[in-house]
Amino acid sequence: MAFNTPRLADSRSQCVKGIHALVKASQVAVDILVEAGIDTAFGIPGGSAGIFFNRIHERPDAIRFVLTRHEQTTSIMADVYGRLTGRPGVAVGQGVFMASSGAFGIMEAAASSSPMLVLTDTSDGGAFAQHAAYQSGTGEYGSFDLPATFRTIAKFVAYAVTAKEVVQGVQLGIKHSLAGRPGPSVVLCRADSLDAELGAEDRPLLYPSPGYWRSTRTVADPALIEQAASILGSAERPVIVAGNGVHVGRAWKGLRALAERLGAPVATSAKGRSAIEDTHRLSVGLMGAFGRSEANRSVAEADVVLVAGCKLAPNTTRYENPELLDPRRQKIVQIDIDPRNSGWTYPVDIALAGDVDLDFAELLAALTRQGETNPREPWFARDSATADPAPNDSGIVLRPQRIVDVLNDVLPTDAMITMDAGKNRLFTMHGFRAKQPGSMIVPGGIAGMGWATPAAVAAKIVNPTRPVVAIAGDGGFSMTIHALATAVQANAPLIAVVMNDSALGWVRDNRPHMQHVADLSAVDFAKVAEGFGCRSAHAGDAQGLATALRDALSSTVPFVIDVATDIAVSHREIYSP
C-alpha cells in the first residue's frame, strides 16, 4: 500500500529539528498527525488522554474531531477510516477503556489489516502513581498491566514515559501501522509525559517524521513470478480467490485485468466481497460455507487456483472440504504481503510474497512475455439467474433474501454498505450484488455484533457524497445504536436497514427448542431513531422497503428503516451442501 506524506511545513520541521523550551510533547504529537495527512480523529475524552483532545482542539484547520459515545464505536470508526483512506485511523481515549471496550475495534483492525493509531494513557496519577491505584494501568502493584494487554491485540505498542518517547512513539506508531501488513499501533503514555516540555538538545535527538515512514513496497521474486505465470498460463480452468488483501492493496484494477487475461472466474472470501464488481461477467461472488453455488462450483472445478490476499479461513474453504479445494488435484498459487500467510492452510505450489497490486502487474507482464497477450474467453459459465428465486413473503414480514433483493434493485451504483454479524450478514454477503469494487465493508477479523452502524458513520465521513448503508439485525443494531447520535452530530446522513425479527437469529436457528436464549423483546427502532434526531420508516413488504430506501437516499439526516423480518427463515437456506 502506498503511503505518501506531504512535505513538512517549515514551522513543523523547525519544531522537530530545533525544539524550543515551551513546546509540549502532546503538541508535537498532534503536529505529526497533520504531517501524516491524517485529517480526522475519533474519540471520547478521559484521563490524561484528554490532553490529546486539547491539542487537537488547537488544530481545527487540520484535524476534524468526531466525538463518539463509547470507546467501542471509537475504535470501529478508526478501523473503517483506515480501511478506506489507507492512512491510520486515529482513536483517542482513556487507557483502561480503550483496552477493554475499545479492544473490539483494535482486534478487528489487527485481524483485518487496517492501519490504526490508538493514542491513550495509563491514567497513573503522576506523582501518586506508586500509591493506591485509581484507574491506573502501569502494571505495578494494584494496577492493570495495560502495556501487556495492548501487546496481545495490537501490531505495535510504544510505552512512553518521557516527552520524547511520546513523540517517537507517534512517529514509530504510524510507521508500524503501515509497514508490511497494516495493523493497529498503540501509543500508551504515562500521565506526566504528555504535558512535559521537550528539551532541544536532550538525547536522543528528534528528527522530522517522514523519514521514518518511507518504506519500499515489495514485489515477489521475479523467478517465482515467471513460474507462477507459466502455471496460470497453461491452466485450462484457472480461478482466482480474492480476499481482503485486494482491498488493503487497492488492487481492484489489477485483479480485473488479470482475471480477464486468464478468463478466470473470481470468487471471494467474506472480507473479499466486492474485490470485483458483481456485475462483471467473471464475478461469481462469495465462496465457502455460505457461498453461492456458482462460486463454489468454479473453485471445485478449477485445475489452478490463484489465492490473492486471502488466508483461506474455515468459512472460506467450507471447513477445508476437499471437494472445494484440494492441493492433491489442484495447483495453488498464493499471493500475500505476509510470507507467513502463504501455505498456512494448504501447501502451495508457488508462494508470492509482496504487495498484491504489484504482483498482479508483474504476473500480467510475465504472461505477456510468455505469449499470453490477449484476453481469454471465460471457461466457466455463470448461472443464468444472478439472484435467488424471489421468495414468497406474507406482506407483513419480509424474508431476508427479499430484503437483499430490494437493496440490489434500489441502491445506486456508488452505494457503499457496511455489515454486522449474525444471520443478516450471511444473507447480505451471499445475495448483495456490488456494483463497484471496494463498496462492501465487511467485518471478519472478529466479526462482532454492533459493527455496522459505527462503521457506516466513518464511511460516510470519509465519503460524504456517496450513499452509505448499514445493514444489521436488531440484536447487533441495539448494541451500538448510540452511534446514531454521533452520525447526527457529525452530519453523516447514513442509512440503517435493520432486519428486525426480535431475536438473535443465528442463535435461534441453532437452538430451536431454547428460545429463551435467543428471543428478544420487541423494539420499535423507527421510534427510537427519531429520538436521536433521525428520520425513520417501517417496512413489512418489498414495496414499502423500496419506498423507504428512496426516501432515505434523499435525506439530509440519518435515516433508519425498521424492517419486519421473517423469523422462520433459517440461515441454512443458503448453507452450502
VENRAUR-V555362 format. One record per residue. N is the residue number from 0. RES is the residue in one small letter. SS is DSSP state (H for helix, E for strand, - for the rest). NEAR is the number of other C-alpha atoms within 10 Angstrom. Layout:
n=N res=RES ss=SS near=NEAR
n=N res=RES ss=SS near=NEAR
//
This chain:
n=0 res=m ss=- near=23
n=1 res=a ss=- near=15
n=2 res=f ss=- near=16
n=3 res=n ss=- near=13
n=4 res=t ss=- near=16
n=5 res=p ss=- near=10
n=6 res=r ss=- near=11
n=7 res=l ss=- near=16
n=8 res=a ss=- near=10
n=9 res=d ss=H near=8
n=10 res=s ss=H near=10
n=11 res=r ss=H near=19
n=12 res=s ss=H near=16
n=13 res=q ss=H near=14
n=14 res=c ss=H near=19
n=15 res=v ss=H near=21
n=16 res=k ss=H near=15
n=17 res=g ss=- near=15
n=18 res=i ss=- near=20
n=19 res=h ss=- near=15
n=20 res=a ss=- near=10
n=21 res=l ss=- near=10
n=22 res=v ss=- near=17
n=23 res=k ss=E near=22
n=24 res=a ss=H near=24
n=25 res=s ss=H near=27
n=26 res=q ss=H near=21
n=27 res=v ss=H near=23
n=28 res=a ss=H near=24
n=29 res=v ss=H near=24
n=30 res=d ss=H near=21
n=31 res=i ss=H near=22
n=32 res=l ss=H near=23
n=33 res=v ss=H near=21
n=34 res=e ss=H near=21
n=35 res=a ss=- near=22
n=36 res=g ss=- near=16
n=37 res=i ss=- near=21
n=38 res=d ss=- near=18
n=39 res=t ss=E near=22
n=40 res=a ss=E near=25
n=41 res=f ss=E near=25
n=42 res=g ss=E near=29
n=43 res=i ss=- near=21
n=44 res=p ss=- near=18
n=45 res=g ss=- near=18
n=46 res=g ss=H near=20
n=47 res=s ss=H near=25
n=48 res=a ss=H near=26
n=49 res=g ss=H near=19
n=50 res=i ss=H near=19
n=51 res=f ss=H near=23
n=52 res=f ss=H near=22
n=53 res=n ss=H near=14
n=54 res=r ss=H near=18
n=55 res=i ss=H near=24
n=56 res=h ss=H near=15
n=57 res=e ss=- near=13
n=58 res=r ss=- near=16
n=59 res=p ss=- near=11
n=60 res=d ss=- near=10
n=61 res=a ss=- near=18
n=62 res=i ss=- near=19
n=63 res=r ss=E near=16
n=64 res=f ss=E near=20
n=65 res=v ss=E near=20
n=66 res=l ss=E near=18
n=67 res=t ss=- near=24
n=68 res=r ss=- near=17
n=69 res=h ss=- near=18
n=70 res=e ss=H near=26
n=71 res=q ss=H near=24
n=72 res=t ss=H near=32
n=73 res=t ss=H near=33
n=74 res=s ss=H near=34
n=75 res=i ss=H near=32
n=76 res=m ss=H near=32
n=77 res=a ss=H near=32
n=78 res=d ss=H near=31
n=79 res=v ss=H near=29
n=80 res=y ss=H near=30
n=81 res=g ss=H near=29
n=82 res=r ss=H near=25
n=83 res=l ss=H near=22
n=84 res=t ss=H near=17
n=85 res=g ss=- near=22
n=86 res=r ss=- near=27
n=87 res=p ss=- near=34
n=88 res=g ss=E near=33
n=89 res=v ss=E near=29
n=90 res=a ss=E near=29
n=91 res=v ss=E near=31
n=92 res=g ss=- near=28
n=93 res=q ss=- near=24
n=94 res=g ss=H near=31
n=95 res=v ss=H near=22
n=96 res=f ss=H near=17
n=97 res=m ss=H near=29
n=98 res=a ss=- near=22
n=99 res=s ss=- near=15
n=100 res=s ss=- near=16
n=101 res=g ss=- near=24
n=102 res=a ss=H near=20
n=103 res=f ss=H near=24
n=104 res=g ss=H near=31
n=105 res=i ss=H near=36
n=106 res=m ss=H near=25
n=107 res=e ss=H near=25
n=108 res=a ss=H near=32
n=109 res=a ss=H near=23
n=110 res=a ss=H near=20
n=111 res=s ss=H near=25
n=112 res=s ss=- near=25
n=113 res=s ss=- near=31
n=114 res=p ss=- near=35
n=115 res=m ss=E near=35
n=116 res=l ss=E near=33
n=117 res=v ss=E near=32
n=118 res=l ss=E near=26
n=119 res=t ss=E near=30
n=120 res=d ss=E near=34
n=121 res=t ss=- near=30
n=122 res=s ss=- near=26
n=123 res=d ss=- near=25
n=124 res=g ss=- near=19
n=125 res=g ss=H near=14
n=126 res=a ss=H near=9
n=127 res=f ss=H near=10
n=128 res=a ss=- near=19
n=129 res=q ss=- near=15
n=130 res=h ss=- near=11
n=131 res=a ss=- near=11
n=132 res=a ss=- near=18
n=133 res=y ss=- near=14
n=134 res=q ss=- near=17
n=135 res=s ss=- near=27
n=136 res=g ss=- near=26
n=137 res=t ss=E near=25
n=138 res=g ss=- near=15
n=139 res=e ss=- near=12
n=140 res=y ss=- near=13
n=141 res=g ss=- near=15
n=142 res=s ss=- near=19
n=143 res=f ss=- near=19
n=144 res=d ss=E near=16
n=145 res=l ss=H near=22
n=146 res=p ss=H near=21
n=147 res=a ss=H near=13
n=148 res=t ss=H near=17
n=149 res=f ss=H near=25
n=150 res=r ss=H near=14
n=151 res=t ss=- near=12
n=152 res=i ss=- near=22
n=153 res=a ss=- near=23
n=154 res=k ss=- near=24
n=155 res=f ss=E near=21
n=156 res=v ss=E near=24
n=157 res=a ss=E near=20
n=158 res=y ss=E near=19
n=159 res=a ss=E near=23
n=160 res=v ss=- near=16
n=161 res=t ss=- near=20
n=162 res=a ss=H near=24
n=163 res=k ss=H near=25
n=164 res=e ss=H near=21
n=165 res=v ss=H near=27
n=166 res=v ss=H near=29
n=167 res=q ss=H near=23
n=168 res=g ss=H near=24
n=169 res=v ss=H near=27
n=170 res=q ss=H near=23
n=171 res=l ss=H near=21
n=172 res=g ss=H near=27
n=173 res=i ss=H near=32
n=174 res=k ss=H near=25
n=175 res=h ss=H near=25
n=176 res=s ss=H near=28
n=177 res=l ss=H near=27
n=178 res=a ss=- near=18
n=179 res=g ss=- near=18
n=180 res=r ss=- near=22
n=181 res=p ss=- near=28
n=182 res=g ss=- near=29
n=183 res=p ss=E near=35
n=184 res=s ss=E near=33
n=185 res=v ss=E near=33
n=186 res=v ss=E near=29
n=187 res=l ss=E near=29
n=188 res=c ss=E near=28
n=189 res=r ss=- near=26
n=190 res=a ss=H near=25
n=191 res=d ss=H near=18
n=192 res=s ss=H near=23
n=193 res=l ss=H near=28
n=194 res=d ss=- near=17
n=195 res=a ss=- near=17
n=196 res=e ss=E near=19
n=197 res=l ss=- near=23
n=198 res=g ss=- near=18
n=199 res=a ss=- near=17
n=200 res=e ss=- near=12
n=201 res=d ss=- near=9
n=202 res=r ss=- near=8
n=203 res=p ss=- near=10
n=204 res=l ss=- near=14
n=205 res=l ss=- near=20
n=206 res=y ss=- near=17
n=207 res=p ss=- near=16
n=208 res=s ss=- near=24
n=209 res=p ss=H near=18
n=210 res=g ss=H near=10
n=211 res=y ss=H near=15
n=212 res=w ss=H near=20
n=213 res=r ss=- near=15
n=214 res=s ss=- near=13
n=215 res=t ss=- near=10
n=216 res=r ss=- near=14
n=217 res=t ss=- near=15
n=218 res=v ss=- near=20
n=219 res=a ss=- near=21
n=220 res=d ss=- near=14
n=221 res=p ss=H near=14
n=222 res=a ss=H near=9
n=223 res=l ss=H near=15
n=224 res=i ss=H near=24
n=225 res=e ss=H near=18
n=226 res=q ss=H near=16
n=227 res=a ss=H near=22
n=228 res=a ss=H near=23
n=229 res=s ss=H near=16
n=230 res=i ss=H near=20
n=231 res=l ss=H near=24
n=232 res=g ss=H near=20
n=233 res=s ss=- near=12
n=234 res=a ss=- near=17
n=235 res=e ss=- near=14
n=236 res=r ss=- near=20
n=237 res=p ss=E near=29
n=238 res=v ss=E near=30
n=239 res=i ss=E near=27
n=240 res=v ss=E near=26
n=241 res=a ss=E near=32
n=242 res=g ss=- near=25
n=243 res=n ss=H near=26
n=244 res=g ss=H near=25
n=245 res=v ss=H near=28
n=246 res=h ss=H near=29
n=247 res=v ss=H near=27
n=248 res=g ss=- near=20
n=249 res=r ss=- near=22
n=250 res=a ss=- near=25
n=251 res=w ss=H near=22
n=252 res=k ss=H near=16
n=253 res=g ss=H near=20
n=254 res=l ss=H near=22
n=255 res=r ss=H near=21
n=256 res=a ss=H near=15
n=257 res=l ss=H near=18
n=258 res=a ss=H near=24
n=259 res=e ss=H near=19
n=260 res=r ss=H near=20
n=261 res=l ss=H near=27
n=262 res=g ss=- near=23
n=263 res=a ss=- near=30
n=264 res=p ss=E near=29
n=265 res=v ss=E near=30
n=266 res=a ss=E near=32
n=267 res=t ss=E near=27
n=268 res=s ss=- near=27
n=269 res=a ss=- near=29
n=270 res=k ss=- near=24
n=271 res=g ss=- near=27
n=272 res=r ss=- near=30
n=273 res=s ss=- near=32
n=274 res=a ss=- near=32
n=275 res=i ss=- near=30
n=276 res=e ss=- near=23
n=277 res=d ss=- near=21
n=278 res=t ss=- near=14
n=279 res=h ss=- near=14
n=280 res=r ss=- near=14
n=281 res=l ss=- near=25
n=282 res=s ss=E near=24
n=283 res=v ss=E near=29
n=284 res=g ss=E near=34
n=285 res=l ss=E near=30
n=286 res=m ss=- near=31
n=287 res=g ss=- near=29
n=288 res=a ss=- near=21
n=289 res=f ss=- near=23
n=290 res=g ss=- near=28
n=291 res=r ss=- near=24
n=292 res=s ss=H near=20
n=293 res=e ss=H near=21
n=294 res=a ss=H near=24
n=295 res=n ss=H near=25
n=296 res=r ss=H near=16
n=297 res=s ss=H near=25
n=298 res=v ss=H near=28
n=299 res=a ss=H near=18
n=300 res=e ss=H near=18
n=301 res=a ss=- near=24
n=302 res=d ss=- near=21
n=303 res=v ss=E near=25
n=304 res=v ss=E near=27
n=305 res=l ss=E near=24
n=306 res=v ss=E near=23
n=307 res=a ss=E near=29
n=308 res=g ss=- near=29
n=309 res=c ss=- near=24
n=310 res=k ss=- near=24
n=311 res=l ss=- near=25
n=312 res=a ss=- near=15
n=313 res=p ss=- near=13
n=314 res=n ss=- near=15
n=315 res=t ss=- near=27
n=316 res=t ss=- near=23
n=317 res=r ss=- near=22
n=318 res=y ss=- near=14
n=319 res=e ss=- near=18
n=320 res=n ss=- near=14
n=321 res=p ss=- near=13
n=322 res=e ss=- near=14
n=323 res=l ss=- near=20
n=324 res=l ss=- near=26
n=325 res=d ss=- near=19
n=326 res=p ss=- near=15
n=327 res=r ss=- near=9
n=328 res=r ss=- near=13
n=329 res=q ss=- near=18
n=330 res=k ss=E near=21
n=331 res=i ss=E near=26
n=332 res=v ss=E near=24
n=333 res=q ss=E near=26
n=334 res=i ss=E near=29
n=335 res=d ss=E near=25
n=336 res=i ss=- near=25
n=337 res=d ss=- near=14
n=338 res=p ss=H near=15
n=339 res=r ss=H near=11
n=340 res=n ss=H near=17
n=341 res=s ss=- near=25
n=342 res=g ss=- near=18
n=343 res=w ss=- near=12
n=344 res=t ss=- near=13
n=345 res=y ss=- near=15
n=346 res=p ss=- near=16
n=347 res=v ss=- near=18
n=348 res=d ss=- near=16
n=349 res=i ss=E near=19
n=350 res=a ss=E near=23
n=351 res=l ss=E near=23
n=352 res=a ss=E near=22
n=353 res=g ss=- near=23
n=354 res=d ss=- near=27
n=355 res=v ss=H near=29
n=356 res=d ss=H near=25
n=357 res=l ss=H near=18
n=358 res=d ss=H near=25
n=359 res=f ss=H near=25
n=360 res=a ss=H near=18
n=361 res=e ss=H near=20
n=362 res=l ss=H near=25
n=363 res=l ss=H near=22
n=364 res=a ss=H near=16
n=365 res=a ss=H near=21
n=366 res=l ss=H near=23
n=367 res=t ss=H near=15
n=368 res=r ss=H near=12
n=369 res=q ss=- near=13
n=370 res=g ss=- near=9
n=371 res=e ss=- near=18
n=372 res=t ss=- near=14
n=373 res=n ss=- near=12
n=374 res=p ss=- near=13
n=375 res=r ss=- near=13
n=376 res=e ss=- near=12
n=377 res=p ss=- near=18
n=378 res=w ss=- near=17
n=379 res=f ss=- near=19
n=380 res=a ss=- near=12
n=381 res=r ss=- near=18
n=382 res=d ss=- near=12
n=383 res=s ss=- near=6
n=384 res=a ss=- near=7
n=385 res=t ss=- near=15
n=386 res=a ss=- near=16
n=387 res=d ss=- near=13
n=388 res=p ss=- near=10
n=389 res=a ss=- near=10
n=390 res=p ss=- near=12
n=391 res=n ss=- near=9
n=392 res=d ss=- near=16
n=393 res=s ss=- near=11
n=394 res=g ss=- near=14
n=395 res=i ss=- near=13
n=396 res=v ss=- near=18
n=397 res=l ss=E near=26
n=398 res=r ss=- near=26
n=399 res=p ss=H near=27
n=400 res=q ss=H near=23
n=401 res=r ss=H near=22
n=402 res=i ss=H near=26
n=403 res=v ss=H near=20
n=404 res=d ss=H near=20
n=405 res=v ss=H near=17
n=406 res=l ss=H near=21
n=407 res=n ss=H near=17
n=408 res=d ss=H near=11
n=409 res=v ss=H near=14
n=410 res=l ss=- near=20
n=411 res=p ss=- near=14
n=412 res=t ss=- near=13
n=413 res=d ss=- near=15
n=414 res=a ss=- near=17
n=415 res=m ss=E near=24
n=416 res=i ss=E near=26
n=417 res=t ss=E near=26
n=418 res=m ss=E near=28
n=419 res=d ss=- near=28
n=420 res=a ss=- near=24
n=421 res=g ss=- near=20
n=422 res=k ss=H near=21
n=423 res=n ss=H near=26
n=424 res=r ss=H near=23
n=425 res=l ss=H near=22
n=426 res=f ss=H near=21
n=427 res=t ss=H near=23
n=428 res=m ss=H near=25
n=429 res=h ss=H near=23
n=430 res=g ss=H near=25
n=431 res=f ss=- near=24
n=432 res=r ss=- near=23
n=433 res=a ss=- near=26
n=434 res=k ss=- near=21
n=435 res=q ss=- near=19
n=436 res=p ss=- near=21
n=437 res=g ss=- near=24
n=438 res=s ss=- near=22
n=439 res=m ss=E near=28
n=440 res=i ss=E near=26
n=441 res=v ss=- near=25
n=442 res=p ss=- near=26
n=443 res=g ss=- near=19
n=444 res=g ss=- near=16
n=445 res=i ss=- near=16
n=446 res=a ss=- near=20
n=447 res=g ss=- near=16
n=448 res=m ss=- near=21
n=449 res=g ss=- near=26
n=450 res=w ss=- near=29
n=451 res=a ss=H near=32
n=452 res=t ss=H near=33
n=453 res=p ss=H near=30
n=454 res=a ss=H near=30
n=455 res=a ss=H near=32
n=456 res=v ss=H near=33
n=457 res=a ss=H near=31
n=458 res=a ss=H near=28
n=459 res=k ss=H near=24
n=460 res=i ss=H near=21
n=461 res=v ss=H near=18
n=462 res=n ss=- near=16
n=463 res=p ss=- near=15
n=464 res=t ss=- near=12
n=465 res=r ss=- near=17
n=466 res=p ss=- near=22
n=467 res=v ss=E near=29
n=468 res=v ss=E near=32
n=469 res=a ss=E near=25
n=470 res=i ss=E near=27
n=471 res=a ss=E near=28
n=472 res=g ss=E near=29
n=473 res=d ss=H near=28
n=474 res=g ss=H near=24
n=475 res=g ss=H near=23
n=476 res=f ss=H near=27
n=477 res=s ss=H near=16
n=478 res=m ss=H near=13
n=479 res=t ss=- near=19
n=480 res=i ss=- near=20
n=481 res=h ss=- near=18
n=482 res=a ss=H near=25
n=483 res=l ss=H near=31
n=484 res=a ss=H near=20
n=485 res=t ss=H near=20
n=486 res=a ss=H near=27
n=487 res=v ss=H near=19
n=488 res=q ss=H near=16
n=489 res=a ss=- near=18
n=490 res=n ss=- near=16
n=491 res=a ss=- near=25
n=492 res=p ss=- near=29
n=493 res=l ss=- near=33
n=494 res=i ss=E near=29
n=495 res=a ss=E near=27
n=496 res=v ss=E near=27
n=497 res=v ss=E near=26
n=498 res=m ss=E near=28
n=499 res=n ss=E near=28
n=500 res=d ss=- near=24
n=501 res=s ss=- near=20
n=502 res=a ss=E near=20
n=503 res=l ss=- near=21
n=504 res=g ss=H near=27
n=505 res=w ss=H near=17
n=506 res=v ss=H near=16
n=507 res=r ss=H near=19
n=508 res=d ss=H near=19
n=509 res=n ss=H near=13
n=510 res=r ss=- near=13
n=511 res=p ss=- near=11
n=512 res=h ss=- near=9
n=513 res=m ss=- near=12
n=514 res=q ss=H near=14
n=515 res=h ss=H near=11
n=516 res=v ss=H near=13
n=517 res=a ss=- near=18
n=518 res=d ss=E near=16
n=519 res=l ss=- near=15
n=520 res=s ss=- near=7
n=521 res=a ss=- near=11
n=522 res=v ss=- near=14
n=523 res=d ss=- near=12
n=524 res=f ss=H near=22
n=525 res=a ss=H near=19
n=526 res=k ss=H near=16
n=527 res=v ss=H near=14
n=528 res=a ss=H near=23
n=529 res=e ss=H near=16
n=530 res=g ss=H near=12
n=531 res=f ss=- near=18
n=532 res=g ss=- near=16
n=533 res=c ss=- near=23
n=534 res=r ss=E near=21
n=535 res=s ss=E near=22
n=536 res=a ss=E near=22
n=537 res=h ss=E near=18
n=538 res=a ss=E near=25
n=539 res=g ss=- near=20
n=540 res=d ss=- near=21
n=541 res=a ss=H near=21
n=542 res=q ss=H near=12
n=543 res=g ss=H near=14
n=544 res=l ss=H near=25
n=545 res=a ss=H near=18
n=546 res=t ss=H near=13
n=547 res=a ss=H near=21
n=548 res=l ss=H near=25
n=549 res=r ss=H near=13
n=550 res=d ss=H near=14
n=551 res=a ss=H near=24
n=552 res=l ss=H near=22
n=553 res=s ss=- near=11
n=554 res=s ss=- near=15
n=555 res=t ss=- near=14
n=556 res=v ss=- near=21
n=557 res=p ss=- near=26
n=558 res=f ss=E near=29
n=559 res=v ss=E near=28
n=560 res=i ss=E near=24
n=561 res=d ss=E near=27
n=562 res=v ss=E near=30
n=563 res=a ss=E near=23
n=564 res=t ss=E near=26
n=565 res=d ss=- near=20
n=566 res=i ss=- near=19
n=567 res=a ss=- near=11
n=568 res=v ss=- near=15
n=569 res=s ss=- near=17
n=570 res=h ss=H near=18
n=571 res=r ss=H near=15
n=572 res=e ss=H near=10
n=573 res=i ss=H near=18
n=574 res=y ss=- near=16
n=575 res=s ss=- near=14
n=576 res=p ss=- near=9
//
